[in-house]
Amino acid sequence: MRSSHAAFFYADAAGNMTNMYAERMLPPEAMARYYEQYYRADSSAFTKSYLSLVAASDPVSYRTVGPVERSSDYFRDVLSPLDVGHIMYGIVRAQANGREPIGQLSLYRPETDIPFSPADAEALRDVLHYLGRALSAAPFAPVSASAEQTAEEAMAVLDESGTTLFADEGWLRLVRLARGEPISPVQAAAEPKALREFLHGVVKATSSARNALYSVDSPWGRFAFRHHLLEGVSGQRATALVLSRLAAEPVRLTEGAARLQLSAQQREVALMIALGQTNAEIAGKLGVSVNTAGYHVKQVFAKLDVHDRSEVAAVLRRA
């Protein structure tokens, strides 16, 4: 589903936001202002909107931010910093009974992009039940994986107290995910101090860790901090931290396959080749003959311009 960024908002039965995972986030201070001005003071616009979406007969809806909304304080404080011009919502329900809502998936596009369409909505409807199954089966269950790759990275420079002096754009978001505590308007006011304390502990842990590498497991995955001691010409001392979010090898390969010009079936076959599956195993999963599976494998080879099965994984990793 093409979008500039996405978010998933967990909500309780009353429609209160309890946690979130987002590819772009408001800083904690802005989240605190959002809570005061729009969440708590306005009987929660989020809660009203969420419950309305839950009660609707169609779990998917989409809209474009109009001129009136663009002149609002909410657009200035929330939507504009996140570069939101078009939005599509999908209500995800638990698979256990098919009715209990888990939360809301939101997909975003900037104003300069095309609006979401009925075809986009239909595509999202087709996958909501997969999300419901995944999220209701064992939420936050750790997944063991033998090989992990860096999915994204960020860096910052901190003083000895853990206060951030310099940071790149993705730093704050990754730190909040690594800390692992719920990200919601209710916790926003206390979050800046909690983040400083968390980073102070990370600096102490990395400075004494072997190879200056310290790993943290959170509900959002495994995160690795690498520590580099900096010293100025006048004796000032600071710490550079490189933070990596790690992803299991199959996830990285899937992300790579999605970026290549492959059909849906070719992406699936490419992933199975990269994971070392034989033509017979591919045939069994696709429900086709071994000869047909071999034909699909040759198509993938031609599309990726490779001549060996081991090269497929390399191409997906590079992508």
Secondary structure, DSSP 8 states (H G I E B T S, - for coil): ---SEEEEEEE-TT--EEEEEESS---HHHHHHHIIIIIITTT-HHHHHHHHHHHSSSSEEEEE--HHHHTSHHIIIIITTTT-SEEEEEEEE-TTTS--EEEEEEEEE-TTS----HHHHHHHHHHHHHHHHHHHHSTT-----S-EEEEEEEEEEE-TTS-EEEE-TTHHHHHHHHH-S--SGGGGGGHHHHHHHHHHHHHHHHHHSGGGEEEEEETTEEEEEEEEEEE-TTS-EEEEEEEEEEEEHHHHHHHHHHTSS--HHHHHHHHHHHTT--HHHHHHHHTS-HHHHHHHHHHHHHHHT-SSHHHHHHHHHH-
